[in-house]
Amino acid sequence: MRIPPLPALVLLALAASGCSLDGRAASEIEATLPEALGPADSYEATVDGFRLTSSSADRVAVIGRRVAREGSPVIARLDVTLWGVAFDRGAGELTRVDSARAVAAFVPQDLAAYLIDQGVVTDASLTFSEPDRMSIRVEGELRGIRIPVGAEILGRLRASGGRVVLDVESVRAAGLSLGGRIASEVGRRINPIADLTEEDIALDVTRVRVSNGVLVVEATADPADLTR
């Protein structure tokens, strides 16, 4: 699962907009997002404290709903907030970003569809439970492993650098454990659940949590990476 490098794309759009009004700058950003990130039900951008004279903005925020990027699961909601932005409008380059934060929310159906599309399983259903749990009920084959149809994979989600991984704690079928070796092999096959290290700008996962049955992934970007 790859999460788009939204901080960089949003900031570059802002740098290129050359607008003097917060609302116009936000419109310019929104116009660039479908082409840069792929189709979505909607994008919404807000810009606070835009100053043409100093080519800067206090805050840039973007919300994407049902963002569908090729090779990634659908992101039910993506929130990106950037603070302390400065840029060179003539060169179209960023010169300062004080901080950048992204929050991506995934629903079980979309992650299950992604695993099926990627050939990890032929059929499966997922459930998230608080505070950081995930279960996968396998209704078909799991790539490279023979486990019974209806087996349930249980584990805990956690951040690992720029990735989200599932620590598989058990694989059960008909109420019986299939053993630690199977659990270890299942974990090797399905992880990472999310990988943010393959983007042009690496995002570091700072928190993984489940809220109201939705997987929420929080990440930050190194400001120095955004201005290189």
ABEGO torsion letter per residue (X at the ends): XBBBBAAAAAAAAAAAAGBABAAAAAAAAAAAAAAAAEBBABBBBBBBGBBAAAGBBABBBBBBBGBBBBGBBBBABBBBBBBGBBBBAAAGBBABBABBBBBBBBBAAAAAAAAAAAGABABBBBBBBOAABBBBBBABBBBGBBBBBGBBBBBBBBBBEABBBBBBABBBBGGBBAEAAAAAAAAAAAOBABBAAABABBBBBABBBBBGGBBBBBBBBBAAAAAX
